[in-house]
Amino acid sequence: MLAPDFVSHAPGHWPEVPPADWNDWHWQQRHRVTTLSELEKRLALTREERAGVLLAGTKLALAVTPHFFNLLEPDNPACPIRRQVIPRIEEGWDSPADMADPCGEDSHMPVPGLVHRYPDRVLFLVTDRCASYCRYCTRSRVVSGAGEQELVTDFEEAFRYLEKSPAIRDVLLSGGDALLLSDARLEAILRRLRAIPHIQFLRIGTRVPIFMPQRVTPALCAMLRRHHPLWMSVHVNHPRELTSEVREALGLLADSGIPLGNQSVLLNGVNDSVEVMRELVHKLLLCRVRPYYLYQCDLIRGSSHLRTPVSKGLEIIQTLRGFTSGYAVPQFVIDAPGGGGKVPVNPEYVVSKGDGRIILRNYEGRIYEYPDPVPVPVRHHHAAEFAAL
Ligand SMILES: *Cc1c(COP(=O)(O)O)cnc(C)c1O
C-alpha cells in the first residue's frame, strides 16, 4: 500500500505574498476571506453559495484563512473542503428537528461561559472567535459575532466556581478557539487553572492547527509544555486537510509532549464514505494524532443538508474495526439533544448473552462463544489444599 501524501497548497491564490508574511499567523488572521467580493475574486460561486453568503452575515459569519482557502477546489462546488466553510442557501432552511442550542449548553452553565454537564469536568468557553467558521458549528448561536446571541464569559466568576468545586479535575478550553488568544493571555488562563490543586488535567479543543498551522510556533509549544499534563483535540474531517504544513504543526505539538486526539464530524458530501474515512484515520496516525470521536452532526439550525443517517456512521466504524489498527478507530457518538451529553453508538458485536455465556460476532461476521465466568472469591486457602503439591 502506498503511503498517503501530505502536500502543500501554498501559496495558491496568494503568489505575491512573501513567505515571512505567509508564515506569520497574524498575517493569516488579518487576510482571511470574509466578504462576497473577496470570495468572488477567487471562486466561481454557484447561486446556492452566493445566496448562502448573503445570509451568513446575520447568522454565522463567513471567514476562511488563506491557508485553508487554498484547499478549496475553485471549479468544484461539491468539493468536500468547500462544503465545510462556504455558506449555502440551505443554511436558511429550518428543518423541524433543528435547534439553536442542540446540546443544551446554555441551560448547563452555572457561570456564564462555563458548561458543567459531567460530574468531574467542565467545558470553558474562553473566546467567541475562530480562525475560520465551520458551517455546521454546534455553537453558531454565539460564535463569530454575526448572530443575535453573545458569548459572555465571566472569567473571575468561572475561576471562583472551579476553586470551590473539588469534584472538577478536568478543564477543557474551547470556544471559539482558544489558540486564537495570544500566548500571554492563554498562559494566564492556564496558570490560573494550574493554581487550583484539584484540577489535574487540562485540554484544549482547537481547529487552529488545521485552519492556520502557522499559529503553532516554537514559543507557543514552549509555553504549553509548562502546563502538563495538557492534551489537545484537533478537528479534521477530510484527509486533504492534512497538508505538509499541518503535519509539521502537529509534529511540533507532539514533540512538546502533548497527546493529540482528533474529533471529526460526519458530514454529507464531505466524509460520509468508508474510503475517505479510512484514508483520514490513517493519515492522522502518521501525524501522531489518535482518532478520538466521530460525531453525528448536531441538530444545529441550518445544517440539515450536511447531516447523514446514523447508519452511515455505524457502517464506517464497522468497516474500520478489526480491519485496521485499533488506534485508528474513533468512538462514534451522538451528543444527545437537550443536554444528555455524548452517547456512544456502536455496531453490535454481542449477538446474545445469558445462560452463562455470551455469543459474539467478530469483525468478519463469524460467531464465537465465550463462557461467562462466575467470579472466584479472593481468599486464603487451607493447608489441606496445598497437600497435593
Ligand atoms: C464533550 C464535552 C466534554 C468532554 O467530554 P469527554 O467525553 O470527556 O471528551 C465535557 N463537557 C462538555 C459540556 C462537553 O460537551
The ligand as an SDF file (V2000), in Angstrom:
LIG
                    3D

 15 15  0  0  0  0  0  0  0  0999 V2000
  -17.5460   16.9500   25.0830 C   0  0  0  0  0  0  0  0  0  0  0  0
  -17.7050   17.6130   26.3770 C   0  0  0  0  0  0  0  0  0  0  0  0
  -16.8300   17.3410   27.4270 C   0  0  0  0  0  0  0  0  0  0  0  0
  -15.6940   16.3560   27.3060 C   0  0  0  0  0  0  0  0  0  0  0  0
  -16.1660   15.0590   27.1150 O   0  0  0  0  0  0  0  0  0  0  0  0
  -15.1570   13.8320   27.0090 P   0  0  0  0  0  0  0  0  0  0  0  0
  -16.0340   12.6790   26.6330 O   0  0  0  0  0  0  0  0  0  0  0  0
  -14.5220   13.6810   28.3510 O   0  0  0  0  0  0  0  0  0  0  0  0
  -14.1460   14.1620   25.9580 O   0  0  0  0  0  0  0  0  0  0  0  0
  -17.0440   17.9770   28.6280 C   0  0  0  0  0  0  0  0  0  0  0  0
  -18.0590   18.8480   28.7820 N   0  0  0  0  0  0  0  0  0  0  0  0
  -18.9240   19.1110   27.8010 C   0  0  0  0  0  0  0  0  0  0  0  0
  -20.0420   20.0560   28.0550 C   0  0  0  0  0  0  0  0  0  0  0  0
  -18.7770   18.5170   26.5580 C   0  0  0  0  0  0  0  0  0  0  0  0
  -19.6300   18.8040   25.5700 O   0  0  0  0  0  0  0  0  0  0  0  0
  1  2  1  0
  2  3  1  0
  2 14  2  0
  3  4  1  0
  3 10  2  0
  4  5  1  0
  5  6  1  0
  6  7  2  0
  6  8  1  0
  6  9  1  0
 10 11  1  0
 11 12  2  0
 12 13  1  0
 12 14  1  0
 14 15  1  0
M  END
$$$$
